[in-house]
């Protein structure tokens, strides 16, 4: 059975690019452009890994991650952002994210991280 990756990014192009990348790697993909949409997807789907953008229209990626942990369960997550800082990196680490990547990032690096997450779960 194929593992499902959830992509949450307000940029539809980024969702499309990552969906294509993950699909080509053999993963099932769900994508959302808001936290609200992502939470609805999580209710009906078994998510193996989440790739969360930091800046979303209705809450940030760290807030979404905390909400998911409280309401559902810990879904291994990777935060991606164009607005990185040392402070954000520390916040992400404290929150319990599996990884943090600044945009632009290497597709190969993201796939490597996804595979590492899946090998540990």
N, CA, C and O atoms as a Tinker XYZ file with bonds, in Angstrom:
   484  protein
     1  N      0.834000   -1.186000    0.000000    73     2
     2  CA     0.000000    0.000000    0.000000    64     1     3
     3  C      0.878000    1.247000    0.000000    63     2     4     5
     4  O      1.837000    1.340000    0.765000    81     3
     5  N      0.550000    2.183000   -0.844000    73     3     6
     6  CA     1.322000    3.411000   -0.990000    64     5     7
     7  C      1.112000    4.349000    0.198000    63     6     8     9
     8  O     -0.004000    4.485000    0.698000    81     7
     9  N      2.172000    4.982000    0.639000    73     7    10
    10  CA     2.100000    5.951000    1.727000    64     9    11
    11  C      1.534000    7.257000    1.184000    63    10    12    13
    12  O      1.758000    7.605000    0.024000    81    11
    13  N      0.795000    7.981000    2.033000    73    11    14
    14  CA     0.175000    9.232000    1.618000    64    13    15
    15  C      0.905000   10.415000    2.214000    63    14    16    17
    16  O      1.161000   10.475000    3.417000    81    15
    17  N      1.235000   11.356000    1.343000    73    15    18
    18  CA     1.885000   12.593000    1.760000    64    17    19
    19  C      0.878000   13.720000    1.620000    63    18    20    21
    20  O      0.216000   13.855000    0.592000    81    19
    21  N      0.771000   14.530000    2.669000    73    19    22
    22  CA    -0.077000   15.716000    2.646000    64    21    23
    23  C      0.803000   16.934000    2.419000    63    22    24    25
    24  O      1.778000   17.152000    3.138000    81    23
    25  N      0.451000   17.723000    1.414000    73    23    26
    26  CA     1.142000   18.977000    1.132000    64    25    27
    27  C      0.188000   20.107000    1.502000    63    26    28    29
    28  O     -0.959000   20.123000    1.056000    81    27
    29  N      0.658000   21.050000    2.314000    73    27    30
    30  CA    -0.155000   22.208000    2.662000    64    29    31
    31  C      0.664000   23.453000    2.339000    63    30    32    33
    32  O      1.638000   23.773000    3.021000    81    31
    33  N      0.246000   24.144000    1.285000    73    31    34
    34  CA     0.942000   25.358000    0.840000    64    33    35
    35  C     -0.083000   26.240000    0.154000    63    34    36    37
    36  O     -0.858000   25.761000   -0.674000    81    35
    37  N     -0.098000   27.526000    0.486000    73    35    38
    38  CA    -1.069000   28.435000   -0.122000    64    37    39
    39  C     -0.756000   28.722000   -1.591000    63    38    40    41
    40  O     -1.595000   29.264000   -2.310000    81    39
    41  N      0.433000   28.365000   -2.031000    73    39    42
    42  CA     0.823000   28.540000   -3.429000    64    41    43
    43  C      0.408000   27.288000   -4.208000    63    42    44    45
    44  O      1.000000   26.222000   -4.045000    81    43
    45  N     -0.605000   27.429000   -5.047000    73    43    46
    46  CA    -1.114000   26.278000   -5.810000    64    45    47
    47  C     -0.046000   25.674000   -6.710000    63    46    48    49
    48  O     -0.029000   24.463000   -6.926000    81    47
    49  N      0.848000   26.513000   -7.238000    73    47    50
    50  CA     1.938000   26.000000   -8.080000    64    49    51
    51  C      2.879000   25.098000   -7.280000    63    50    52    53
    52  O      3.326000   24.065000   -7.777000    81    51
    53  N      3.175000   25.493000   -6.047000    73    51    54
    54  CA     4.041000   24.671000   -5.199000    64    53    55
    55  C      3.350000   23.339000   -4.899000    63    54    56    57
    56  O      3.991000   22.288000   -4.921000    81    55
    57  N      2.057000   23.382000   -4.622000    73    55    58
    58  CA     1.304000   22.130000   -4.396000    64    57    59
    59  C      1.388000   21.238000   -5.625000    63    58    60    61
    60  O      1.597000   20.031000   -5.504000    81    59
    61  N      1.229000   21.817000   -6.793000    73    59    62
    62  CA     1.270000   21.042000   -8.035000    64    61    63
    63  C      2.648000   20.426000   -8.258000    63    62    64    65
    64  O      2.762000   19.243000   -8.581000    81    63
    65  N      3.693000   21.234000   -8.083000    73    63    66
    66  CA     5.071000   20.757000   -8.288000    64    65    67
    67  C      5.388000   19.615000   -7.321000    63    66    68    69
    68  O      5.904000   18.576000   -7.733000    81    67
    69  N      5.081000   19.805000   -6.044000    73    67    70
    70  CA     5.377000   18.764000   -5.053000    64    69    71
    71  C      4.514000   17.530000   -5.276000    63    70    72    73
    72  O      4.981000   16.405000   -5.096000    81    71
    73  N      3.259000   17.732000   -5.665000    73    71    74
    74  CA     2.390000   16.578000   -5.962000    64    73    75
    75  C      2.972000   15.745000   -7.086000    63    74    76    77
    76  O      3.000000   14.517000   -7.004000    81    75
    77  N      3.431000   16.398000   -8.123000    73    75    78
    78  CA     4.037000   15.698000   -9.264000    64    77    79
    79  C      5.300000   14.958000   -8.816000    63    78    80    81
    80  O      5.488000   13.788000   -9.150000    81    79
    81  N      6.154000   15.636000   -8.069000    73    79    82
    82  CA     7.393000   15.034000   -7.567000    64    81    83
    83  C      7.098000   13.785000   -6.736000    63    82    84    85
    84  O      7.692000   12.733000   -6.970000    81    83
    85  N      6.197000   13.894000   -5.778000    73    83    86
    86  CA     5.903000   12.768000   -4.899000    64    85    87
    87  C      5.197000   11.638000   -5.639000    63    86    88    89
    88  O      5.466000   10.465000   -5.382000    81    87
    89  N      4.301000   11.980000   -6.550000    73    87    90
    90  CA     3.604000   10.956000   -7.347000    64    89    91
    91  C      4.593000   10.161000   -8.179000    63    90    92    93
    92  O      4.489000    8.939000   -8.278000    81    91
    93  N      5.552000   10.856000   -8.776000    73    91    94
    94  CA     6.576000   10.178000   -9.582000    64    93    95
    95  C      7.439000    9.256000   -8.734000    63    94    96    97
    96  O      8.033000    8.310000   -9.251000    81    95
    97  N      7.513000    9.525000   -7.433000    73    95    98
    98  CA     8.276000    8.674000   -6.514000    64    97    99
    99  C      7.424000    7.525000   -5.972000    63    98   100   101
   100  O      7.900000    6.719000   -5.171000    81    99
   101  N      6.167000    7.452000   -6.410000    73    99   102
   102  CA     5.306000    6.344000   -6.020000    64   101   103
   103  C      4.413000    6.592000   -4.822000    63   102   104   105
   104  O      3.781000    5.662000   -4.322000    81   103
   105  N      4.347000    7.835000   -4.351000    73   103   106
   106  CA     3.517000    8.153000   -3.200000    64   105   107
   107  C      2.130000    8.602000   -3.634000    63   106   108   109
   108  O      1.949000    9.150000   -4.721000    81   107
   109  N      1.170000    8.365000   -2.776000    73   107   110
   110  CA    -0.165000    8.930000   -2.930000    64   109   111
   111  C     -0.078000   10.345000   -2.350000    63   110   112   113
   112  O      0.586000   10.549000   -1.334000    81   111
   113  N     -0.733000   11.315000   -2.971000    73   111   114
   114  CA    -0.589000   12.703000   -2.543000    64   113   115
   115  C     -1.947000   13.363000   -2.350000    63   114   116   117
   116  O     -2.863000   13.191000   -3.154000    81   115
   117  N     -2.053000   14.115000   -1.272000    73   115   118
   118  CA    -3.200000   14.989000   -1.009000    64   117   119
   119  C     -2.620000   16.379000   -0.811000    63   118   120   121
   120  O     -1.550000   16.531000   -0.221000    81   119
   121  N     -3.326000   17.400000   -1.306000    73   119   122
   122  CA    -2.816000   18.749000   -1.096000    64   121   123
   123  C     -3.935000   19.684000   -0.669000    63   122   124   125
   124  O     -5.106000   19.481000   -0.987000    81   123
   125  N     -3.534000   20.707000    0.060000    73   123   126
   126  CA    -4.452000   21.713000    0.566000    64   125   127
   127  C     -3.773000   23.072000    0.501000    63   126   128   129
   128  O     -2.551000   23.172000    0.612000    81   127
   129  N     -4.573000   24.117000    0.320000    73   127   130
   130  CA    -4.019000   25.464000    0.257000    64   129   131
   131  C     -4.324000   26.275000    1.511000    63   130   132   133
   132  O     -4.030000   27.469000    1.565000    81   131
   133  N     -4.912000   25.634000    2.515000    73   131   134
   134  CA    -5.178000   26.304000    3.794000    64   133   135
   135  C     -5.152000   25.262000    4.905000    63   134   136   137
   136  O     -5.251000   24.060000    4.658000    81   135
   137  N     -5.019000   25.749000    6.126000    73   135   138
   138  CA    -5.034000   24.845000    7.276000    64   137   139
   139  C     -6.403000   24.181000    7.418000    63   138   140   141
   140  O     -6.495000   22.991000    7.717000    81   139
   141  N     -7.455000   24.951000    7.204000    73   139   142
   142  CA    -8.812000   24.405000    7.317000    64   141   143
   143  C     -9.011000   23.239000    6.348000    63   142   144   145
   144  O     -9.550000   22.197000    6.721000    81   143
   145  N     -8.575000   23.424000    5.113000    73   143   146
   146  CA    -8.682000   22.367000    4.098000    64   145   147
   147  C     -7.842000   21.153000    4.500000    63   146   148   149
   148  O     -8.270000   20.012000    4.328000    81   147
   149  N     -6.663000   21.403000    5.028000    73   147   150
   150  CA    -5.774000   20.310000    5.456000    64   149   151
   151  C     -6.418000   19.491000    6.572000    63   150   152   153
   152  O     -6.356000   18.262000    6.556000    81   151
   153  N     -7.029000   20.160000    7.530000    73   151   154
   154  CA    -7.656000   19.453000    8.646000    64   153   155
   155  C     -8.809000   18.579000    8.166000    63   154   156   157
   156  O     -9.023000   17.489000    8.697000    81   155
   157  N     -9.545000   19.044000    7.176000    73   155   158
   158  CA   -10.624000   18.224000    6.609000    64   157   159
   159  C    -10.054000   16.984000    5.913000    63   158   160   161
   160  O    -10.622000   15.896000    6.017000    81   159
   161  N     -8.945000   17.148000    5.213000    73   159   162
   162  CA    -8.312000   16.005000    4.549000    64   161   163
   163  C     -7.803000   14.981000    5.561000    63   162   164   165
   164  O     -7.923000   13.776000    5.342000    81   163
   165  N     -7.240000   15.456000    6.659000    73   163   166
   166  CA    -6.695000   14.563000    7.676000    64   165   167
   167  C     -7.797000   13.709000    8.297000    63   166   168   169
   168  O     -7.567000   12.549000    8.640000    81   167
   169  N     -8.989000   14.275000    8.441000    73   167   170
   170  CA   -10.105000   13.521000    9.028000    64   169   171
   171  C    -10.458000   12.289000    8.198000    63   170   172   173
   172  O    -10.849000   11.261000    8.751000    81   171
   173  N    -10.324000   12.388000    6.878000    73   171   174
   174  CA   -10.759000   11.287000    6.027000    64   173   175
   175  C     -9.653000   10.461000    5.414000    63   174   176   177
   176  O     -9.923000    9.600000    4.576000    81   175
   177  N     -8.424000   10.695000    5.804000    73   175   178
   178  CA    -7.291000   10.056000    5.133000    64   177   179
   179  C     -6.224000    9.683000    6.155000    63   178   180   181
   180  O     -6.018000   10.403000    7.132000    81   179
   181  N     -5.554000    8.571000    5.932000    73   179   182
   182  CA    -4.407000    8.206000    6.775000    64   181   183
   183  C     -3.168000    8.842000    6.148000    63   182   184   185
   184  O     -2.709000    8.421000    5.086000    81   183
   185  N     -2.640000    9.849000    6.814000    73   183   186
   186  CA    -1.488000   10.610000    6.309000    64   185   187
   187  C     -0.215000   10.050000    6.930000    63   186   188   189
   188  O     -0.127000    9.889000    8.147000    81   187
   189  N      0.771000    9.755000    6.087000    73   187   190
   190  CA     2.045000    9.220000    6.563000    64   189   191
   191  C      3.039000   10.318000    6.898000    63   190   192   193
   192  O      3.796000   10.208000    7.863000    81   191
   193  N      3.035000   11.384000    6.094000    73   191   194
   194  CA     3.950000   12.513000    6.271000    64   193   195
   195  C      3.237000   13.776000    5.800000    63   194   196   197
   196  O      2.477000   13.744000    4.832000    81   195
   197  N      3.487000   14.892000    6.493000    73   195   198
   198  CA     2.936000   16.176000    6.061000    64   197   199
   199  C      4.078000   17.137000    5.744000    63   198   200   201
   200  O      5.065000   17.219000    6.474000    81   199
   201  N      3.919000   17.858000    4.640000    73   199   202
   202  CA     4.851000   18.920000    4.262000    64   201   203
   203  C      4.055000   20.213000    4.397000    63   202   204   205
   204  O      3.142000   20.479000    3.615000    81   203
   205  N      4.412000   21.011000    5.401000    73   203   206
   206  CA     3.638000   22.200000    5.739000    64   205   207
   207  C      4.414000   23.472000    5.443000    63   206   208   209
   208  O      5.559000   23.631000    5.868000    81   207
   209  N      3.778000   24.371000    4.709000    73   207   210
   210  CA     4.348000   25.697000    4.500000    64   209   211
   211  C      4.151000   26.506000    5.783000    63   210   212   213
   212  O      3.200000   26.276000    6.530000    81   211
   213  N      5.044000   27.443000    6.029000    73   211   214
   214  CA     4.913000   28.253000    7.242000    64   213   215
   215  C      3.776000   29.263000    7.120000    63   214   216   217
   216  O      2.940000   29.368000    8.017000    81   215
   217  N      3.741000   29.994000    6.030000    73   215   218
   218  CA     2.735000   31.043000    5.877000    64   217   219
   219  C      1.526000   30.510000    5.128000    63   218   220   221
   220  O      1.587000   30.224000    3.932000    81   219
   221  N      0.424000   30.382000    5.861000    73   219   222
   222  CA    -0.849000   29.944000    5.305000    64   221   223
   223  C     -1.877000   31.038000    5.568000    63   222   224   225
   224  O     -1.678000   31.862000    6.460000    81   223
   225  N     -2.964000   31.064000    4.815000    73   223   226
   226  CA    -3.914000   32.167000    4.977000    64   225   227
   227  C     -4.661000   32.180000    6.310000    63   226   228   229
   228  O     -5.084000   33.246000    6.758000    81   227
   229  N     -4.835000   31.027000    6.952000    73   227   230
   230  CA    -5.663000   30.979000    8.149000    64   229   231
   231  C     -4.914000   30.655000    9.448000    63   230   232   233
   232  O     -5.465000   30.851000   10.531000    81   231
   233  N     -3.702000   30.177000    9.368000    73   231   234
   234  CA    -2.812000   29.985000   10.521000    64   233   235
   235  C     -1.442000   29.623000    9.969000    63   234   236   237
   236  O     -1.323000   29.261000    8.798000    81   235
   237  N     -0.417000   29.714000   10.789000    73   235   238
   238  CA     0.895000   29.341000   10.243000    64   237   239
   239  C      1.125000   27.838000   10.405000    63   238   240   241
   240  O      0.381000   27.158000   11.111000    81   239
   241  N      2.156000   27.337000    9.745000    73   239   242
   242  CA     2.429000   25.903000    9.731000    64   241   243
   243  C      2.718000   25.310000   11.099000    63   242   244   245
   244  O      2.381000   24.155000   11.360000    81   243
   245  N      3.343000   26.096000   11.979000    73   243   246
   246  CA     3.621000   25.602000   13.335000    64   245   247
   247  C      2.307000   25.468000   14.102000    63   246   248   249
   248  O      2.097000   24.483000   14.810000    81   247
   249  N      1.423000   26.457000   13.964000    73   247   250
   250  CA     0.118000   26.384000   14.626000    64   249   251
   251  C     -0.687000   25.190000   14.097000    63   250   252   253
   252  O     -1.336000   24.481000   14.867000    81   251
   253  N     -0.637000   24.977000   12.791000    73   251   254
   254  CA    -1.336000   23.837000   12.197000    64   253   255
   255  C     -0.784000   22.524000   12.765000    63   254   256   257
   256  O     -1.555000   21.638000   13.136000    81   255
   257  N      0.529000   22.397000   12.833000    73   255   258
   258  CA     1.173000   21.207000   13.383000    64   257   259
   259  C      0.720000   20.957000   14.822000    63   258   260   261
   260  O      0.396000   19.826000   15.183000    81   259
   261  N      0.697000   22.007000   15.642000    73   259   262
   262  CA     0.257000   21.877000   17.035000    64   261   263
   263  C     -1.207000   21.449000   17.101000    63   262   264   265
   264  O     -1.576000   20.624000   17.936000    81   263
   265  N     -2.028000   21.998000   16.238000    73   263   266
   266  CA    -3.449000   21.642000   16.196000    64   265   267
   267  C     -3.620000   20.164000   15.815000    63   266   268   269
   268  O     -4.415000   19.447000   16.422000    81   267
   269  N     -2.877000   19.728000   14.818000    73   267   270
   270  CA    -2.941000   18.322000   14.389000    64   269   271
   271  C     -2.537000   17.402000   15.537000    63   270   272   273
   272  O     -3.197000   16.392000   15.784000    81   271
   273  N     -1.459000   17.743000   16.240000    73   271   274
   274  CA    -0.991000   16.904000   17.355000    64   273   275
   275  C     -2.048000   16.804000   18.456000    63   274   276   277
   276  O     -2.262000   15.732000   19.021000    81   275
   277  N     -2.708000   17.928000   18.758000    73   275   278
   278  CA    -3.716000   17.929000   19.823000    64   277   279
   279  C     -4.977000   17.178000   19.422000    63   278   280   281
   280  O     -5.522000   16.407000   20.213000    81   279
   281  N     -5.442000   17.398000   18.198000    73   279   282
   282  CA    -6.742000   16.856000   17.796000    64   281   283
   283  C     -6.660000   15.433000   17.247000    63   282   284   285
   284  O     -7.580000   14.641000   17.453000    81   283
   285  N     -5.588000   15.102000   16.563000    73   283   286
   286  CA    -5.505000   13.803000   15.904000    64   285   287
   287  C     -4.386000   12.974000   16.511000    63   286   288   289
   288  O     -4.603000   12.240000   17.475000    81   287
   289  N     -3.235000   13.085000   15.971000    73   287   290
   290  CA    -2.074000   12.359000   16.467000    64   289   291
   291  C     -0.848000   13.021000   15.859000    63   290   292   293
   292  O     -0.959000   13.934000   15.041000    81   291
   293  N      0.277000   12.566000   16.254000    73   291   294
   294  CA     1.505000   13.122000   15.693000    64   293   295
   295  C      1.710000   12.573000   14.287000    63   294   296   297
   296  O      1.918000   11.374000   14.099000    81   295
   297  N      1.649000   13.452000   13.317000    73   295   298
   298  CA     1.966000   13.086000   11.941000    64   297   299
   299  C      3.356000   13.663000   11.677000    63   298   300   301
   300  O      3.539000   14.875000   11.784000    81   299
   301  N      4.333000   12.833000   11.336000    73   299   302
   302  CA     5.660000   13.368000   11.063000    64   301   303
   303  C      5.551000   14.467000   10.009000    63   302   304   305
   304  O      4.960000   14.280000    8.945000    81   303
   305  N      6.142000   15.621000   10.336000    73   303   306
   306  CA     5.965000   16.781000    9.462000    64   305   307
   307  C      7.273000   17.490000    9.172000    63   306   308   309
   308  O      8.212000   17.488000    9.967000    81   307
   309  N      7.288000   18.099000    7.990000    73   307   310
   310  CA     8.425000   18.882000    7.519000    64   309   311
   311  C      7.900000   20.285000    7.266000    63   310   312   313
   312  O      6.903000   20.453000    6.565000    81   311
   313  N      8.550000   21.290000    7.822000    73   311   314
   314  CA     8.144000   22.665000    7.576000    64   313   315
   315  C      9.000000   23.236000    6.460000    63   314   316   317
   316  O     10.224000   23.107000    6.474000    81   315
   317  N      8.342000   23.872000    5.487000    73   315   318
   318  CA     9.052000   24.555000    4.405000    64   317   319
   319  C      8.664000   26.028000    4.468000    63   318   320   321
   320  O      7.526000   26.364000    4.794000    81   319
   321  N      9.611000   26.900000    4.154000    73   319   322
   322  CA     9.318000   28.327000    4.232000    64   321   323
   323  C     10.257000   29.162000    3.386000    63   322   324   325
   324  O     11.410000   28.803000    3.148000    81   323
   325  N      9.729000   30.282000    2.942000    73   323   326
   326  CA    10.550000   31.295000    2.274000    64   325   327
   327  C     10.961000   32.378000    3.260000    63   326   328   329
   328  O     11.714000   33.288000    2.914000    81   327
   329  N     10.469000   32.279000    4.480000    73   327   330
   330  CA    10.669000   33.315000    5.494000    64   329   331
   331  C     11.433000   32.770000    6.688000    63   330   332   333
   332  O     11.078000   33.030000    7.837000    81   331
   333  N     12.471000   32.023000    6.411000    73   331   334
   334  CA    13.223000   31.359000    7.466000    64   333   335
   335  C     14.045000   32.306000    8.311000    63   334   336   337
   336  O     14.440000   33.386000    7.872000    81   335
   337  N     14.290000   31.876000    9.529000    73   335   338
   338  CA    15.145000   32.606000   10.459000    64   337   339
   339  C     15.647000   31.619000   11.503000    63   338   340   341
   340  O     15.122000   30.513000   11.628000    81   339
   341  N     16.646000   32.018000   12.234000    73   339   342
   342  CA    17.174000   31.171000   13.301000    64   341   343
   343  C     16.083000   30.938000   14.349000    63   342   344   345
   344  O     15.946000   29.832000   14.870000    81   343
   345  N     15.313000   31.978000   14.654000    73   343   346
   346  CA    14.239000   31.865000   15.638000    64   345   347
   347  C     13.170000   30.870000   15.183000    63   346   348   349
   348  O     12.692000   30.064000   15.983000    81   347
   349  N     12.795000   30.923000   13.911000    73   347   350
   350  CA    11.795000   29.985000   13.395000    64   349   351
   351  C     12.338000   28.557000   13.424000    63   350   352   353
   352  O     11.622000   27.626000   13.793000    81   351
   353  N     13.587000   28.386000   13.041000    73   351   354
   354  CA    14.203000   27.051000   13.069000    64   353   355
   355  C     14.140000   26.471000   14.488000    63   354   356   357
   356  O     13.842000   25.289000   14.661000    81   355
   357  N     14.419000   27.296000   15.497000    73   355   358
   358  CA    14.361000   26.852000   16.892000    64   357   359
   359  C     12.930000   26.506000   17.291000    63   358   360   361
   360  O     12.697000   25.514000   17.983000    81   359
   361  N     11.967000   27.328000   16.853000    73   359   362
   362  CA    10.554000   27.071000   17.158000    64   361   363
   363  C     10.096000   25.746000   16.550000    63   362   364   365
   364  O      9.374000   24.977000   17.186000    81   363
   365  N     10.521000   25.491000   15.320000    73   363   366
   366  CA    10.162000   24.264000   14.616000    64   365   367
   367  C     10.757000   23.045000   15.324000    63   366   368   369
   368  O     10.093000   22.020000   15.476000    81   367
   369  N     11.992000   23.166000   15.745000    73   367   370
   370  CA    12.659000   22.080000   16.462000    64   369   371
   371  C     11.944000   21.797000   17.779000    63   370   372   373
   372  O     11.688000   20.640000   18.114000    81   371
   373  N     11.625000   22.847000   18.522000    73   371   374
   374  CA    10.913000   22.700000   19.797000    64   373   375
   375  C      9.548000   22.063000   19.617000    63   374   376   377
   376  O      9.123000   21.255000   20.443000    81   375
   377  N      8.855000   22.424000   18.536000    73   375   378
   378  CA     7.506000   21.905000   18.286000    64   377   379
   379  C      7.519000   20.411000   17.972000    63   378   380   381
   380  O      6.519000   19.726000   18.184000    81   379
   381  N      8.648000   19.900000   17.468000    73   379   382
   382  CA     8.745000   18.474000   17.186000    64   381   383
   383  C      8.654000   18.105000   15.714000    63   382   384   385
   384  O      8.398000   16.949000   15.380000    81   383
   385  N      8.861000   19.071000   14.834000    73   383   386
   386  CA     8.898000   18.761000   13.404000    64   385   387
   387  C     10.059000   17.817000   13.124000    63   386   388   389
   388  O     11.074000   17.842000   13.820000    81   387
   389  N      9.902000   16.996000   12.112000    73   387   390
   390  CA    10.974000   16.085000   11.714000    64   389   391
   391  C     12.102000   16.855000   11.024000    63   390   392   393
   392  O     13.279000   16.546000   11.210000    81   391
   393  N     11.728000   17.865000   10.222000    73   391   394
   394  CA    12.740000   18.628000    9.487000    64   393   395
   395  C     12.216000   20.016000    9.138000    63   394   396   397
   396  O     11.019000   20.294000    9.211000    81   395
   397  N     13.150000   20.868000    8.761000    73   395   398
   398  CA    12.882000   22.254000    8.384000    64   397   399
   399  C     13.686000   22.537000    7.125000    63   398   400   401
   400  O     14.887000   22.269000    7.081000    81   399
   401  N     13.033000   23.076000    6.100000    73   399   402
   402  CA    13.730000   23.417000    4.860000    64   401   403
   403  C     13.379000   24.834000    4.420000    63   402   404   405
   404  O     12.211000   25.224000    4.406000    81   403
   405  N     14.405000   25.593000    4.064000    73   403   406
   406  CA    14.195000   26.914000    3.478000    64   405   407
   407  C     13.961000   26.768000    1.984000    63   406   408   409
   408  O     14.644000   25.988000    1.319000    81   407
   409  N     12.999000   27.514000    1.454000    73   407   410
   410  CA    12.782000   27.564000    0.003000    64   409   411
   411  C     13.803000   28.525000   -0.575000    63   410   412   413
   412  O     14.098000   29.533000    0.067000    81   411
   413  N     14.343000   28.279000   -1.719000    73   411   414
   414  CA    14.182000   27.063000   -2.509000    64   413   415
   415  C     15.021000   25.937000   -1.911000    63   414   416   417
   416  O     16.107000   26.173000   -1.381000    81   415
   417  N     14.519000   24.741000   -1.999000    73   415   418
   418  CA    15.227000   23.567000   -1.487000    64   417   419
   419  C     15.404000   22.580000   -2.630000    63   418   420   421
   420  O     14.762000   22.697000   -3.674000    81   419
   421  N     16.262000   21.631000   -2.426000    73   419   422
   422  CA    16.522000   20.594000   -3.414000    64   421   423
   423  C     15.412000   19.539000   -3.341000    63   422   424   425
   424  O     15.096000   19.035000   -2.263000    81   423
   425  N     14.834000   19.217000   -4.484000    73   423   426
   426  CA    13.827000   18.160000   -4.523000    64   425   427
   427  C     14.395000   16.846000   -3.997000    63   426   428   429
   428  O     13.715000   16.111000   -3.281000    81   427
   429  N     15.634000   16.559000   -4.352000    73   427   430
   430  CA    16.275000   15.321000   -3.904000    64   429   431
   431  C     16.418000   15.306000   -2.382000    63   430   432   433
   432  O     16.258000   14.261000   -1.752000    81   431
   433  N     16.716000   16.455000   -1.797000    73   431   434
   434  CA    16.839000   16.543000   -0.340000    64   433   435
   435  C     15.477000   16.284000    0.321000    63   434   436   437
   436  O     15.397000   15.572000    1.323000    81   435
   437  N     14.425000   16.853000   -0.233000    73   435   438
   438  CA    13.086000   16.643000    0.319000    64   437   439
   439  C     12.686000   15.168000    0.218000    63   438   440   441
   440  O     12.150000   14.609000    1.175000    81   439
   441  N     12.936000   14.545000   -0.912000    73   439   442
   442  CA    12.623000   13.116000   -1.077000    64   441   443
   443  C     13.441000   12.283000   -0.088000    63   442   444   445
   444  O     12.916000   11.341000    0.506000    81   443
   445  N     14.709000   12.617000    0.092000    73   443   446
   446  CA    15.562000   11.898000    1.049000    64   445   447
   447  C     14.964000   11.992000    2.455000    63   446   448   449
   448  O     14.911000   10.999000    3.181000    81   447
   449  N     14.518000   13.182000    2.830000    73   447   450
   450  CA    13.932000   13.380000    4.152000    64   449   451
   451  C     12.627000   12.589000    4.299000    63   450   452   453
   452  O     12.386000   11.963000    5.332000    81   451
   453  N     11.792000   12.622000    3.259000    73   451   454
   454  CA    10.528000   11.874000    3.272000    64   453   455
   455  C     10.815000   10.383000    3.486000    63   454   456   457
   456  O     10.172000    9.734000    4.312000    81   455
   457  N     11.769000    9.855000    2.747000    73   455   458
   458  CA    12.114000    8.428000    2.888000    64   457   459
   459  C     12.669000    8.118000    4.281000    63   458   460   461
   460  O     12.404000    7.055000    4.842000    81   459
   461  N     13.433000    9.048000    4.825000    73   459   462
   462  CA    13.966000    8.867000    6.179000    64   461   463
   463  C     12.818000    8.837000    7.199000    63   462   464   465
   464  O     12.803000    7.995000    8.097000    81   463
   465  N     11.864000    9.755000    7.055000    73   463   466
   466  CA    10.700000    9.776000    7.947000    64   465   467
   467  C      9.983000    8.431000    7.874000    63   466   468   469
   468  O      9.679000    7.827000    8.903000    81   467
   469  N      9.721000    7.974000    6.675000    73   467   470
   470  CA     8.952000    6.734000    6.489000    64   469   471
   471  C      9.700000    5.507000    7.015000    63   470   472   473
   472  O      9.079000    4.542000    7.461000    81   471
   473  N     11.009000    5.548000    6.963000    73   471   474
   474  CA    11.778000    4.400000    7.471000    64   473   475
   475  C     11.752000    4.344000    8.993000    63   474   476   477
   476  O     12.006000    3.293000    9.581000    81   475
   477  N     11.449000    5.463000    9.631000    73   475   478
   478  CA    11.426000    5.525000   11.094000    64   477   479
   479  C     10.026000    5.333000   11.662000    63   478   480   481
   480  O      9.863000    5.240000   12.879000    81   479
   481  N      9.006000    5.272000   10.795000    73   479   482
   482  CA     7.630000    5.131000   11.301000    64   481   483
   483  C      7.074000    3.758000   11.000000    63   482   484
   484  O      5.932000    3.464000   11.352000    81   483
